[in-house]
Amino acid sequence: MRKPDASFLPHIARMVGYAPGEQPRGRVIKLNTNENPYPPSPLVLERLRQACDDGLRRYPDAMAAGVRQRLSGLFDLPAEQIVIGNGSDEILNNIVRAYAGPGDAVAMAAPTYPYYRKLIELQDARIVEVPYPDSFELPPELADQEARVTFIADPNSPSGTVARADQVRAVVERAAGVVVVDEAYVDFSETGSIDLVRQHPHVIVTRTMSKSFSLAGMRLGFCFAHPDVIAGLWKVKEHYNVNTLSQVAAEAALDDVEVMRENARRVVATRQRLSSRLVGLGFEVWDSQANFVLTRIAAPPAAGLYEQLKERGILVRYFDNPRLADCLRISVGTDEEIDLLLEELTQLV
Ligand SMILES: *Cc1c(COP(=O)(O)O)cnc(C)c1O
């Protein structure tokens, strides 16, 4: 009998798996993956209960008509310019699959959301990282990489910083391929690029209900683009990509957007307090418009501080990245959680 060849394609075998933030089971103060500390609208639970009673026997709505119709109303774009995904991660994945083949350049300013790299590696496409300056201003050279896809996370993670509108526009106007503006954190900011979708057929704006809408566990993202782009992404996506319960939850949350806005206002207020207290402790803090802050610690070493906080039951994010070796990213929790964090930090430094 012939020995079967179960080897992976070489570019898959070369990949190092993506390490998502830890999801601990026990009682910890979890400030490591930018989840919302507040619950979603009560409407979400109410409608989920109904859906569990009578909605699970059938396949979900492949068109996600209810979610798209609500998004269309909220953002004043026709439903044909909207597609939804199993988290915005799925949409980002489908974009890379649709546009970038082996060897094609996919560009980003770095450091940024590490998941982009995994998606590019999966396609055996070419990762082009243009370094952010220390200020995290969007580098204009990002537009000059002859990339099939260019990612701009705005606000960026892990810095929380936003790009200036004229800088985003300049990249959009000069880029060789599609430009994806990843707005996972936009509801905590005063930025936003949806207008560029109305003006440019090569701009895709992605958003998520994971952060501001407190629905990370439901996995629901969406994107806006020209109808032709949406039609292409429709071909790529798995047809039943968003399950019934996620659609029900998203519809309910979109019917009660004021809850999201109120939660975002609270998070922003806590973020401002956290930032100024960190500065008071002698840390450097980038100007964040997201639900987390990136802070640089002169001494003690950030890696040690991460471990010490963890021992005390507080989980923050430390990155295995030389550019971020002296930094910690801290998600904005409730005021009580942030007070406990600040107490521990005061003792530790
Ligand atoms: C959290 C995050 C996402 C992914 O969001 P999901 O909708 O939960 O998949 C995308 N981009 C950035 C920059 C993020 O931080």
The ligand as an SDF file (V2000), in Angstrom:
LIG
                    3D

 15 15  0  0  0  0  0  0  0  0999 V2000
  -11.2330   42.7360   18.2360 C   0  0  0  0  0  0  0  0  0  0  0  0
  -10.7390   43.1580   16.9060 C   0  0  0  0  0  0  0  0  0  0  0  0
  -11.2790   42.6280   15.7390 C   0  0  0  0  0  0  0  0  0  0  0  0
  -12.1420   41.4000   15.7280 C   0  0  0  0  0  0  0  0  0  0  0  0
  -13.3770   41.5270   16.1380 O   0  0  0  0  0  0  0  0  0  0  0  0
  -14.4000   40.3250   16.0680 P   0  0  0  0  0  0  0  0  0  0  0  0
  -15.5720   40.9690   15.4490 O   0  0  0  0  0  0  0  0  0  0  0  0
  -14.6070   39.9000   17.4730 O   0  0  0  0  0  0  0  0  0  0  0  0
  -13.8540   39.2280   15.1910 O   0  0  0  0  0  0  0  0  0  0  0  0
  -10.8860   43.1490   14.5280 C   0  0  0  0  0  0  0  0  0  0  0  0
   -9.9520   44.1150   14.4580 N   0  0  0  0  0  0  0  0  0  0  0  0
   -9.3750   44.6180   15.5400 C   0  0  0  0  0  0  0  0  0  0  0  0
   -8.3610   45.6880   15.4060 C   0  0  0  0  0  0  0  0  0  0  0  0
   -9.7370   44.1420   16.7980 C   0  0  0  0  0  0  0  0  0  0  0  0
   -9.1240   44.5910   17.8860 O   0  0  0  0  0  0  0  0  0  0  0  0
  1  2  1  0
  2  3  1  0
  2 14  2  0
  3  4  1  0
  3 10  2  0
  4  5  1  0
  5  6  1  0
  6  7  2  0
  6  8  1  0
  6  9  1  0
 10 11  1  0
 11 12  2  0
 12 13  1  0
 12 14  1  0
 14 15  1  0
M  END
$$$$
